[in-house]
């Protein structure tokens, strides 16, 4: 019996069997054990933070770190954290949100505009720009903090929100990521068709290109949000007024107060404040996760 005379259902069953054999997953106990330790390494600090945020000052210093204390003081700790020193923690949270929305949001928009332009427009010196972007990615941000401080001090922008927002607008890695993503994500034929229909370049970008770049833009946005939210060294040297501190510098100041010569009993506030600082960034990741995953899946399929 030839292949052509085989019943369609039989051939379909055989093809499924072959496909299933090709997708056989090989089990690796060593790799599973390694991933288990990675999960523990990631989860244990968060678990410690969550448990200890429920303890009173006395229980925090006298009980085991990975188990609860005698009393459940989470809501009392949150209230005390938000009202300590006339609600300075809320001001730090407001500042951090300001730096993230304006700085990270602006950095993402500029990276999308620049990466799209470098990928889809040919001009003299594009190779030099590529080399400059790659070189900027290789330079750590801490190496530029002191020169940036000296520059901002000369123009009188230190101890202002602009001292944090303006440096945050520059994202060489985000520009490079959008650049490489836009090369294949946006067909040149689609752009030419839009131009033939009379659409301007800005309209093409915001109505066509930006939608196709959405997965890459979300990825850049996530990186920019995390970098701005966790920014510590730049605000530390730029700001001297606690009214403009972000959460990172403010909590560090509280920790110094708790450990200094005139120590204040605010360890519970430091721990609870750290928990409140982690929650928004976790929620942002959960909200944007499906867009990120869909972009990764779309990029893995060859059109």
C-alpha positions as CSV (number, residue, x, y, z in Angstrom):
1,X,0.0,0.0,0.0
2,X,1.5,3.3,-1.1
3,X,1.5,6.5,1.0
4,X,-1.2,8.0,-1.2
5,X,-3.6,5.2,-0.5
6,X,-3.3,5.5,3.3
7,X,-6.5,6.6,4.9
8,X,-6.4,10.4,5.8
9,X,-7.1,9.7,9.4
10,X,-4.2,7.3,9.6
11,X,-1.9,9.8,8.0
12,X,-3.1,12.5,10.3
13,X,-2.5,10.3,13.4
14,X,1.0,9.4,12.1
15,X,1.8,13.1,11.6
16,X,0.7,13.9,15.1
17,X,2.8,11.1,16.5
18,X,5.9,12.4,14.6
19,X,5.2,15.9,15.7
20,X,4.8,14.8,19.3
21,X,8.1,12.9,19.1
22,X,9.8,16.0,17.8
23,X,8.5,18.0,20.8
24,X,9.6,15.5,23.4
25,X,10.8,17.3,26.5
26,X,13.9,15.9,28.0
27,X,13.9,16.0,31.8
28,X,17.0,17.2,33.6
29,X,17.0,16.8,37.4
30,X,20.2,18.8,37.7
31,X,18.7,21.7,35.8
32,X,15.5,21.5,37.8
33,X,17.5,21.6,41.1
34,X,19.4,24.6,39.9
35,X,16.3,26.5,38.9
36,X,14.8,25.6,42.3
37,X,17.7,27.3,44.0
38,X,17.3,30.3,41.7
39,X,13.7,30.6,42.7
40,X,14.6,30.4,46.4
41,X,17.3,33.0,45.9
42,X,14.7,35.3,44.4
43,X,11.7,34.6,46.7
44,X,13.4,34.5,50.1
45,X,14.3,38.2,50.3
46,X,10.7,39.1,49.3
47,X,9.3,36.7,51.8
48,X,11.6,38.1,54.5
49,X,10.4,41.6,53.7
50,X,6.7,40.7,53.7
51,X,7.0,38.8,57.0
52,X,9.0,41.4,58.9
53,X,6.7,44.2,57.8
54,X,4.1,42.6,60.0
55,X,6.2,42.8,63.1
56,X,6.5,45.4,65.8
57,X,9.9,47.0,66.6
58,X,10.5,44.6,69.4
59,X,9.6,41.5,67.5
60,X,11.6,42.6,64.5
61,X,14.8,42.6,66.6
62,X,14.1,39.5,68.8
63,X,12.3,36.9,66.5
64,X,13.4,34.7,63.6
65,X,13.5,36.6,60.4
66,X,11.5,34.1,58.3
67,X,8.6,33.7,60.8
68,X,6.0,36.0,62.2
69,X,6.1,37.8,65.5
70,X,3.7,37.7,68.4
71,X,1.5,40.5,67.0
72,X,0.3,41.3,63.5
73,X,1.3,45.0,63.1
74,X,1.3,45.4,59.3
75,X,-1.5,48.0,59.2
76,X,-0.1,49.9,62.1
77,X,3.4,49.9,60.5
78,X,1.9,51.2,57.2
79,X,0.1,54.0,59.0
80,X,3.2,54.9,61.0
81,X,5.3,54.9,57.9
82,X,2.9,57.2,56.0
83,X,2.5,59.6,58.9
84,X,6.1,59.7,60.2
85,X,7.6,63.3,60.1
86,X,4.5,64.8,58.6
87,X,4.1,62.2,55.8
88,X,7.6,62.6,54.3
89,X,7.3,59.1,52.8
90,X,4.3,60.1,50.7
91,X,6.3,63.0,49.4
92,X,9.2,60.7,48.4
93,X,6.7,58.4,46.7
94,X,5.3,61.4,44.8
95,X,8.8,62.4,43.7
96,X,9.6,58.9,42.6
97,X,6.4,58.8,40.5
98,X,7.2,62.1,39.0
99,X,10.7,61.0,38.0
100,X,9.3,57.7,36.6
101,X,6.4,59.2,34.6
102,X,8.4,62.1,33.1
103,X,11.9,60.6,33.0
104,X,11.1,57.0,32.0
105,X,8.2,57.9,29.8
106,X,10.2,60.6,28.1
107,X,13.2,58.3,27.6
108,X,10.9,55.7,26.1
109,X,9.4,58.1,23.6
110,X,12.8,59.6,22.6
111,X,14.2,56.1,22.2
112,X,11.3,55.1,20.0
113,X,11.6,58.2,17.9
114,X,15.4,57.9,17.6
115,X,15.5,54.1,17.0
116,X,12.8,54.3,14.4
117,X,14.6,57.1,12.6
118,X,18.0,55.4,12.6
119,X,16.4,52.2,11.4
120,X,14.3,53.6,8.6
121,X,16.1,56.7,7.3
122,X,19.4,56.7,5.5
123,X,21.7,59.7,6.1
124,X,25.4,60.4,6.1
125,X,27.1,59.6,9.4
126,X,24.6,56.9,10.5
127,X,27.5,54.5,11.1
128,X,29.2,57.1,13.5
129,X,25.9,57.4,15.3
130,X,25.7,53.6,15.7
131,X,29.2,53.6,17.2
132,X,28.4,56.4,19.6
133,X,25.2,54.6,20.8
134,X,27.1,51.3,21.3
135,X,29.9,53.2,23.2
136,X,27.3,55.0,25.4
137,X,25.7,51.6,26.3
138,X,29.1,50.4,27.5
139,X,29.6,53.3,29.8
140,X,28.1,52.8,33.3
141,X,25.8,55.5,34.6
142,X,27.8,55.9,37.8
143,X,30.9,57.0,35.8
144,X,28.9,59.9,34.4
145,X,27.3,60.9,37.7
146,X,30.0,63.3,38.9
147,X,30.6,65.0,35.5
148,X,26.8,65.4,35.3
149,X,26.7,66.9,38.8
150,X,29.4,69.4,37.9
151,X,27.6,70.4,34.7
152,X,24.3,70.8,36.5
153,X,25.9,72.8,39.3
154,X,27.2,75.3,36.8
155,X,23.8,75.9,35.3
156,X,22.0,75.9,38.7
157,X,19.9,72.8,38.3
158,X,21.2,70.8,41.3
159,X,18.7,70.2,44.1
160,X,15.8,70.4,41.6
161,X,13.7,67.7,40.0
162,X,15.3,68.5,36.6
163,X,18.6,67.2,38.0
164,X,17.0,63.8,38.0
165,X,14.6,64.0,35.1
166,X,17.0,65.3,32.4
167,X,19.6,62.6,32.8
168,X,16.8,60.0,32.9
169,X,15.6,61.0,29.4
170,X,18.8,59.6,27.8
171,X,18.6,55.8,27.3
172,X,21.3,54.5,24.9
173,X,20.3,50.9,25.5
174,X,16.6,51.7,24.8
175,X,17.6,53.5,21.6
176,X,19.7,50.6,20.4
177,X,16.9,48.1,21.3
178,X,14.3,50.0,19.3
179,X,16.7,50.5,16.5
180,X,17.3,46.7,16.1
181,X,13.7,45.9,16.6
182,X,12.4,48.4,14.1
183,X,14.6,47.0,11.3
184,X,12.4,43.9,10.9
185,X,9.2,44.9,12.7
186,X,8.3,47.6,10.2
187,X,8.2,46.7,6.5
188,X,9.5,49.4,4.2
189,X,6.7,48.7,1.8
190,X,4.1,49.7,4.4
191,X,5.9,53.1,5.0
192,X,6.1,53.7,1.2
193,X,2.4,53.0,0.8
194,X,1.5,55.4,3.6
195,X,3.7,58.1,2.0
196,X,2.0,57.5,-1.4
197,X,-1.4,58.1,0.3
198,X,-0.2,61.5,1.5
199,X,0.6,60.7,5.2
200,X,3.2,62.9,6.9
201,X,6.2,61.4,8.7
202,X,4.9,62.1,12.2
203,X,1.5,60.7,11.3
204,X,3.2,57.5,9.9
205,X,5.2,57.1,13.1
206,X,2.3,57.6,15.6
207,X,-0.4,55.8,13.7
208,X,1.5,52.9,12.0
209,X,5.1,52.5,13.2
210,X,4.4,52.9,16.9
211,X,1.8,50.2,16.9
212,X,4.2,47.8,15.2
213,X,6.9,48.8,17.7
214,X,4.6,48.3,20.7
215,X,6.3,45.1,22.1
216,X,9.8,46.8,21.8
217,X,8.5,50.0,23.3
218,X,7.0,48.1,26.3
219,X,10.3,46.4,26.9
220,X,12.2,49.7,26.8
221,X,9.5,51.2,29.1
222,X,10.0,48.4,31.6
223,X,13.7,48.8,31.7
224,X,13.4,52.6,32.0
225,X,10.9,52.4,34.8
226,X,13.1,49.9,36.8
227,X,16.2,52.0,36.2
228,X,14.5,55.3,37.3
229,X,12.6,53.7,40.2
230,X,15.9,52.1,41.6
231,X,18.0,55.2,40.8
232,X,20.1,55.9,43.9
233,X,23.5,57.3,43.3
234,X,22.5,60.2,41.0
235,X,19.8,61.6,43.4
236,X,22.2,61.1,46.3
237,X,24.7,63.5,44.8
238,X,22.2,65.8,43.1
239,X,19.8,66.4,45.9
240,X,20.3,67.9,49.4
241,X,16.7,68.8,50.2
242,X,14.7,65.8,51.6
243,X,11.6,67.3,50.1
244,X,12.9,66.2,46.6
245,X,14.3,62.8,47.6
246,X,13.1,59.7,45.8
247,X,12.2,56.6,47.8
248,X,15.6,55.0,47.5
249,X,17.5,57.9,49.0
250,X,14.8,58.6,51.6
251,X,14.8,55.0,52.9
252,X,18.6,55.0,53.0
253,X,18.4,58.1,55.2
254,X,16.0,56.4,57.5
255,X,18.3,53.4,57.7
256,X,21.2,55.7,58.6
257,X,19.0,57.3,61.4
258,X,18.3,53.8,62.8
259,X,22.0,52.9,62.8
260,X,23.6,56.2,63.8
261,X,25.0,57.4,67.1
262,X,21.6,58.9,68.0
263,X,19.7,55.9,66.7
264,X,15.9,56.2,66.4
265,X,13.8,53.0,66.8
266,X,12.5,53.1,63.2
267,X,13.7,49.7,61.9
268,X,10.0,48.7,61.4
269,X,9.5,51.8,59.3
270,X,12.5,51.0,57.1
271,X,11.2,47.5,56.4
272,X,7.6,48.6,55.9
273,X,8.7,51.4,53.6
274,X,10.8,49.0,51.6
275,X,7.8,46.7,51.1
276,X,5.7,49.7,50.0
277,X,8.4,50.6,47.6
278,X,8.5,47.2,46.0
279,X,4.7,46.8,45.5
280,X,4.3,49.4,42.7
281,X,7.1,48.0,40.5
282,X,5.7,44.5,40.9
283,X,2.3,45.7,39.8
284,X,3.7,47.5,36.8
285,X,5.4,44.3,35.7
286,X,2.2,42.3,36.2
287,X,0.2,44.8,34.2
288,X,2.7,45.0,31.3
289,X,3.7,41.3,31.3
290,X,1.2,40.2,28.7
291,X,2.3,42.9,26.2
292,X,5.9,41.9,26.8
293,X,5.2,38.2,26.3
294,X,3.1,38.7,23.2
295,X,6.0,40.8,21.7
296,X,8.5,38.0,22.4
297,X,6.2,35.4,20.9
298,X,5.6,37.6,17.8
299,X,9.3,38.2,17.3
300,X,10.0,34.5,17.4
301,X,7.8,33.6,14.5
302,X,9.2,34.2,11.0
303,X,6.7,36.1,8.8
